[in-house]
Amino acid sequence: MRFLLAALCAVLLFAMLPVTQATAQSGSSADFDVTKVTPSVVGGGSPGEVVVSGRLTNHSGRALTGIQAQVERGTPPTSEPAVQRAMSDGSTGITQPAVVPVANRLEPGQSLPVQIRVPLTGSNSLQVSEPGIFPVMVSVQAGRSNLAEAQFLLPVTSLPGQPPLRPAQATPTSLVVPIVDTPRLEREALPGGRAVLVDDQLSTSLAPGGRLYDLVQAISDSAPAGSSLGNAMCFAIDPDLLITAKAMQGGYQVRQPNNTLVEGIGRSAADLWLTKLRQATAGRCVISLPYSDADVVALGRAGLSDLVDGAMDGSQLISAPDGLGVEPRDVMWPIEGALADPKIGDLPSTMLLDTRSMNIPAGSLTPVKLRGHDTTAIPIDPLMASALDPNRDTQQEVTQPSPPGSGALSSQNALGALAFRATGGYIPNATSVLVPPRRWNMRADDLRGLLTGLSKLDADGLIRLTALPSPNPATLAEADLTYPVQAGGSEIPREVIDKLAAQNFKVGDLARSSESDRAQTVSPGRVTTPLRNGLLHGVSSSWRGNSGAADDWVRRATGPINDMLAKVRIEEYPGTTNRLSSDSPIPVTVVNDLPFTVGIRFEIPSVPGVEVQHEFGGGLATVPANGRRQFMLEASAQRAGRFVVDISVTAGSGTPLGATKRLPMESTEYGALIPWLTGIAGAVLVLMSVRRIVNKAKARRERKAAAQQTPDAAQTQPLAHAATTASATHPPTTEGDRDRG
């Protein structure tokens, strides 16, 4: 029985395999990239048909024949959730599909442009008989095989030849235009060095046809300064992108996979793009993102308010004459439109926030005052955010370019959603703020279609293009912040933040220990600010949910930091041994290759037998910019011998500068041992004297004892012997006597 069951399962599994493979092939056999929908908004002056333009590509290994498109429309949504479903999941068609021939044959790997023309009314049409927002589904087929699908919203403000159906109140509408990219600048062009980028992809993005070029060019073409649409726009710019483009403009190098450096090719592209950006933003609303679009919430949670403030300093780069020369508005757009606490640093007074990050009534888009803070919040229209960003509510929401596919479909959905907001979803006393994804991936034609559609909705009276609101906190209701769990879960991890904080301490220590040199034009901030900004690359929104990339960028930022710290160092010693006496000065030369004066301390661990005095009045000893200074360290030897003393220099709070130097020393002085040796010698002399006295006393006693034992010995001696003894015991007392003796 087991054998039969196993055989049956094998047969069933084998029978299923071809079906599974065929399904997979049919799902990827062709691709239909919609590039344009004309008109994007149907109105009284529109033609009587809709044209869906695109490119069809055969990805299969066989020729496709009898290709046609079926186009149908669905029921106009009547609620905001229904609009959301129509944009993300499509909707079921209620009309008889209009069938349009596409091509007779398409060879494997071949692609061809396609135009699908469908009448609005009549036979084989969309059967549109009144204004509304209509879901449209396009299905490209070969025979009975479905090759590709596309769906979008088509706003119809009126039928051709009829006046538009205007709502009682036009919806105030503003558009934020993000100018943001992924960090590329590994090393800024610090004094004495060149800028280094991790890759050269930005040279493509800034060149004609690239993503960032198209954003700026399309706005310059379709929404010039001074127009109603131009006045309704506000550019959200990452200062890091400006600095990177300026670095490219001045000539730069690119890091290769094998760690070598080659010349970058985007110098002219960066120059052209910066010129166009300055022209496009002149006299317009601009808001500054945190430098490198840093995760200020994560930095604030770690208590790094100084880094939060540093990230917000990027606005000065935008207003600088060599930046854009535009004073940014005091508005902040945090990552995912979410903020945990405005007290994390010196933040702007107005926040652009997601409605889910505030405790406000459902459906409200009215600005509020954040309770407990002197901060206002402008809600982002969630319906428009979903239309503009297909990655919304996914892990790629802020990290990847969006829309990932056709920008034309995203543009159409945005226009349809906005038309619904102005009619069926109207909210009194509110502005619909359109906020695209951070890394907005719109081709120039797609963006032009969106801008043209906005102007059409404004002309038909559905919306009123207006500047980004400037709310007055005194007139607003209060609301609490509600930081979304999803936003908190994707923050840059604390272990990466801790590594960044350690490096930032070094940069701050160097900055605090330095001062400008009168003979130089470079301030310490010219070096320390780029070093800090390099660290902020490690907490960019690009790395949300990617701790490995965040950690890698913190590591990349440590290279320039270590290089700058190494420019203040102790000069190499010759290979000789310093001779010490009981009190000898040691000459130590400190070299400073930085273009500003640096204050230092000497760090010398204690060595038994040698004492080195290296304090200079309790303060910092200074070394001039691009110069050197010799210090005489007072050293005293406490004993004779050979010693090795480690000498290093640090900034004011202990950050090592340069490498530690080992100084060999030799002393022949006894130093503190001399008093001991003198004492010991004196003691020995006393002992020797005592011993001599004792010996003499002992000898005297022995002679006395011997004399008492033989009393008649002296009387029996001969006279001659007595005379000799007498002359020996009585030495002569005159010169004559001495001669005779």
Secondary structure, DSSP 8 states (H G I E B T S, - for coil): -HHHHHHHHHHHHHHHHHHHHHHHHHHTSEEEEEEEEESSSB-TTS-SEEEEEEEEEE-SSS-EEEEEEEEEEB----SHHHHHHHHHT---B-S--EEEEEEEEE-TT-EEEEEEEEESSSTTS----S-EEEEEEEEEEETTEEEEEEEEEEEESS-TTS-----SS-EEEEEEEEE-----EEE---TT--EEES-SHHHHHSSTTSHHHHHHHHHHHHS-TTSHHHHTEEEEE-HHHHHHHHHHHT-EEEE-TTS-EEE-S-HHHHHHHHHHHHHHHTTSEEEE--GGGB-HHHHHHTT-HHHHHHHHTTHHHHHSTTTT----BSEE--GGG--S-GGGSS--SEEEEEGGGB---TT----EEETTSS-EEEEE-HHHHHHH-TTTTSTTTTTS-BSSS-HHHHHHHHHHHHHHHHTTT--TT--EEE---TTB---HHHHHHHHHHHHHHHHTTSEEE-------GGGS-EE-B---HHHHHTS--HHHHHHHHHHHHHHHHHHHTEE--TT-S--THHHHHHHHHHHHGGGBGGGTT-HHHHHHHHHHHHHHHHHHHTTEEE----S--EEE-SSEEEEEEEEE-SSSEEEEEEE---BTTEEEE--STTS-EEE-TTEEEEEEEEEEESSSEEEEEEEEEE-TTS-EEEEEEEEEEEE---TTHHHHHHHHHHHHHHHHHHHHHHHHHHHHHHHHHHHHH-TTTTTTS-HHHHHHHHHHHS---SHHHHHH-
